[in-house]
């Protein structure tokens, strides 16, 4: 049973596809603030830690009473930085300052419309099965990879050998992917496997399409703006 739960919100300033996206205003607040407020409003976390290389984001985090004692090192702030390494760096710092946790939850700012219900379902599943290494949120892929192609010598070729290009889409096996919204693991498992995934990773699938929104491009952000403007549940 998890007694002490840490929320980790990784929010670096750099972004190749959508510049400074974590500071873009969605509704009436910065994108990063959606994840911070979600963690606070859930009342499930012992501490909320924001890992960032931005002075502006750090200022937001501190103003909201989150832990943000330093700016993230450059080696953990590039586009190639691994979020497992970011999490382990955070846990190491906290342990050296007398803070230890039973579980760590990764809440990426690019998924602002997640629900507390999904978080509770993930925690429930993780607590129920002691053999689990992690639980993550997933979504069904709308574009099935069995129908994917690559371009080779100016011709289209199937991405997979056992492709489904000549089959109707409804006859293909359903395929899922992590939606980036919620990941949970114990610190010990994260250190052991150096990954949020292992052979003992389970999942929770949300049926709410809004939760599956992962903001990477300007089109994603504009869709989020439309949802926030038109759905009363996101008024704040």
C-alpha positions as CSV (number, residue, x, y, z in Angstrom):
1,X,0.0,0.0,0.0
2,X,1.4,3.4,-1.0
3,X,1.4,5.8,1.9
4,X,3.7,8.5,0.6
5,X,3.2,9.4,-3.0
6,X,5.3,11.9,-5.0
7,X,4.0,13.8,-8.0
8,X,6.8,14.6,-10.5
9,X,6.0,17.2,-13.2
10,X,8.8,17.5,-15.7
11,X,8.6,20.9,-17.5
12,X,11.7,21.9,-19.4
13,X,11.5,25.2,-21.4
14,X,12.8,23.8,-24.7
15,X,10.6,22.3,-27.4
16,X,11.3,21.9,-31.0
17,X,7.8,21.4,-32.3
18,X,5.9,24.0,-30.2
19,X,8.2,26.6,-28.8
20,X,8.0,27.1,-25.0
21,X,4.8,25.1,-24.9
22,X,4.8,24.6,-21.1
23,X,4.4,28.3,-20.7
24,X,1.7,28.8,-23.3
25,X,-1.6,30.0,-21.9
26,X,-4.4,27.5,-21.9
27,X,-7.7,28.9,-20.6
28,X,-6.5,31.3,-17.9
29,X,-3.2,29.7,-16.9
30,X,0.1,28.3,-18.2
31,X,0.1,24.7,-19.5
32,X,2.4,23.6,-16.7
33,X,-0.1,24.9,-14.2
34,X,-2.8,22.5,-15.3
35,X,-0.7,19.5,-14.1
36,X,0.3,21.3,-10.9
37,X,-3.3,22.2,-10.0
38,X,-4.4,18.7,-10.9
39,X,-1.9,17.2,-8.5
40,X,-2.9,19.7,-5.8
41,X,-6.6,19.2,-6.2
42,X,-6.4,15.4,-6.1
43,X,-5.2,15.6,-2.4
44,X,-3.3,12.3,-3.1
45,X,0.3,13.5,-3.0
46,X,2.7,14.0,-0.1
47,X,4.8,16.3,-2.2
48,X,4.6,17.8,-5.7
49,X,8.0,18.3,-7.4
50,X,8.5,20.4,-10.5
51,X,11.7,19.6,-12.5
52,X,12.6,22.4,-14.9
53,X,15.4,24.3,-16.4
54,X,13.3,27.5,-16.6
55,X,13.4,30.4,-14.1
56,X,9.8,31.3,-15.1
57,X,8.4,27.8,-14.6
58,X,10.3,27.6,-11.3
59,X,8.8,30.8,-10.2
60,X,5.3,29.4,-11.0
61,X,6.0,26.2,-9.1
62,X,7.2,28.0,-6.0
63,X,4.3,30.3,-6.1
64,X,2.0,27.3,-6.1
65,X,3.9,25.8,-3.1
66,X,5.5,23.0,-5.1
67,X,9.0,21.7,-4.5
68,X,11.4,23.2,-7.1
69,X,14.7,23.8,-5.3
70,X,17.0,24.0,-8.3
71,X,17.1,24.3,-12.1
72,X,17.5,21.0,-13.9
73,X,21.1,20.3,-15.1
74,X,21.8,20.8,-18.8
75,X,22.4,17.1,-19.3
76,X,18.8,16.4,-18.3
77,X,17.3,19.3,-20.2
78,X,17.9,18.5,-23.8
79,X,15.4,16.9,-26.2
80,X,17.2,13.6,-25.8
81,X,16.9,13.7,-22.0
82,X,15.3,10.5,-20.6
83,X,12.4,11.1,-18.1
84,X,13.5,8.1,-16.1
85,X,16.9,9.8,-15.5
86,X,15.0,13.0,-14.5
87,X,12.9,11.0,-12.1
88,X,15.9,9.2,-10.6
89,X,17.8,12.5,-10.3
90,X,14.8,13.9,-8.4
91,X,14.5,10.9,-6.1
92,X,18.2,11.0,-5.3
93,X,18.0,14.7,-4.4
94,X,14.9,14.2,-2.2
95,X,16.5,11.2,-0.4
96,X,19.6,13.2,0.4
97,X,17.3,15.8,2.0
98,X,15.4,13.3,4.1
99,X,12.4,12.7,1.8
100,X,11.5,9.2,0.8
101,X,8.4,7.9,-1.0
102,X,6.6,4.6,-1.7
103,X,5.4,5.7,-5.2
104,X,6.2,8.2,-7.8
105,X,3.7,9.5,-10.4
106,X,4.8,11.2,-13.6
107,X,2.5,13.9,-14.8
108,X,3.6,15.5,-18.0
109,X,2.3,19.0,-18.7
110,X,1.5,18.1,-22.3
111,X,-1.5,16.1,-21.0
112,X,-3.6,18.9,-19.3
113,X,-7.0,17.3,-19.4
114,X,-6.5,14.1,-17.4
115,X,-9.0,13.2,-14.7
116,X,-8.7,12.4,-11.0
117,X,-10.9,9.3,-11.7
118,X,-8.3,7.8,-14.0
119,X,-5.5,8.6,-11.5
120,X,-7.4,6.9,-8.7
121,X,-8.0,3.8,-11.0
122,X,-4.3,3.6,-11.7
123,X,-3.4,3.9,-8.0
124,X,-6.1,1.3,-7.1
125,X,-4.6,-1.2,-9.6
126,X,-1.1,-0.5,-8.5
127,X,-2.0,-1.0,-4.8
128,X,-4.0,-4.2,-5.5
129,X,-1.2,-6.2,-7.1
130,X,2.1,-6.1,-5.2
131,X,3.8,-7.9,-8.1
132,X,3.3,-5.0,-10.5
133,X,6.3,-2.8,-11.4
134,X,4.3,0.0,-12.9
135,X,0.9,1.1,-14.2
136,X,0.4,3.6,-17.1
137,X,-2.4,5.3,-18.9
138,X,-3.0,4.2,-22.5
139,X,-5.2,5.0,-25.5
140,X,-6.2,3.0,-28.5
141,X,-4.5,4.2,-31.7
142,X,-6.9,5.6,-34.2
143,X,-4.4,5.0,-37.1
144,X,-3.5,1.4,-37.0
145,X,0.2,0.8,-37.5
146,X,-0.6,-2.5,-39.4
147,X,-1.7,-0.2,-42.2
148,X,1.4,2.0,-42.1
149,X,3.9,2.4,-45.0
150,X,7.4,3.7,-45.6
151,X,8.8,5.3,-48.7
152,X,11.7,3.4,-50.3
153,X,13.2,4.3,-53.6
154,X,10.1,6.5,-54.3
155,X,7.8,3.5,-53.8
156,X,5.5,2.7,-50.9
157,X,6.4,-0.3,-48.9
158,X,4.6,-1.9,-45.9
159,X,6.1,-0.9,-42.5
160,X,5.4,-4.4,-41.2
161,X,5.8,-7.8,-42.8
162,X,2.5,-9.0,-41.6
163,X,0.7,-5.8,-42.7
164,X,-3.0,-5.2,-43.0
165,X,-3.0,-2.9,-46.1
166,X,-5.4,-5.2,-47.9
167,X,-7.7,-5.7,-45.0
168,X,-10.6,-3.6,-43.6
169,X,-9.5,-1.6,-40.6
170,X,-12.1,-3.2,-38.3
171,X,-10.6,-6.6,-39.0
172,X,-7.2,-5.6,-37.6
173,X,-6.1,-6.2,-34.1
174,X,-6.6,-3.2,-31.8
175,X,-3.3,-1.4,-31.0
176,X,-2.6,0.8,-28.0
177,X,0.0,3.3,-26.9
178,X,0.9,5.2,-23.8
179,X,-0.8,8.6,-24.0
180,X,1.7,10.4,-21.8
181,X,-0.8,11.3,-19.1
182,X,0.0,9.2,-16.0
183,X,2.8,6.8,-15.1
184,X,3.3,5.3,-11.7
185,X,6.1,3.2,-10.3
186,X,7.8,2.6,-7.0
187,X,11.2,4.3,-6.6
188,X,12.8,0.9,-6.2
189,X,11.4,-0.5,-9.4
190,X,12.3,2.6,-11.3
191,X,15.9,2.2,-10.1
192,X,16.0,-1.5,-10.9
193,X,14.5,-1.4,-14.4
194,X,15.5,2.1,-15.4
195,X,12.2,2.3,-17.2
196,X,8.5,2.9,-16.6
197,X,7.9,-0.3,-18.6
198,X,8.6,-3.9,-17.8
199,X,7.0,-7.3,-18.2
200,X,4.9,-6.5,-15.2
201,X,3.5,-3.2,-16.4
202,X,-0.3,-2.9,-16.4
203,X,-2.6,-0.2,-17.8
204,X,-5.7,1.9,-17.4
205,X,-7.5,3.0,-20.5
206,X,-9.6,6.1,-20.3
207,X,-12.7,6.2,-22.5
208,X,-12.6,10.0,-22.3
209,X,-11.0,11.3,-25.5
210,X,-10.1,14.6,-23.8
211,X,-7.7,12.8,-21.5
212,X,-5.9,11.2,-24.4
213,X,-4.9,14.6,-25.8
214,X,-1.1,15.0,-25.8
215,X,0.0,18.5,-26.9
216,X,3.0,18.3,-29.2
217,X,2.0,20.5,-32.1
218,X,0.1,23.8,-32.5
219,X,-2.9,21.9,-33.8
220,X,-3.0,19.9,-30.5
221,X,-2.9,23.2,-28.6
222,X,-5.6,24.8,-30.6
223,X,-7.8,21.7,-30.0
224,X,-7.1,22.0,-26.2
225,X,-8.1,25.7,-26.4
226,X,-11.4,24.8,-28.1
227,X,-12.2,22.1,-25.5
228,X,-11.4,24.4,-22.6
229,X,-13.5,27.2,-24.0
230,X,-16.5,25.0,-24.8
231,X,-16.6,22.3,-22.0
232,X,-17.9,23.5,-18.7
233,X,-16.0,20.8,-16.8
234,X,-12.7,22.6,-17.6
235,X,-13.8,26.1,-16.6
236,X,-11.6,27.4,-13.8
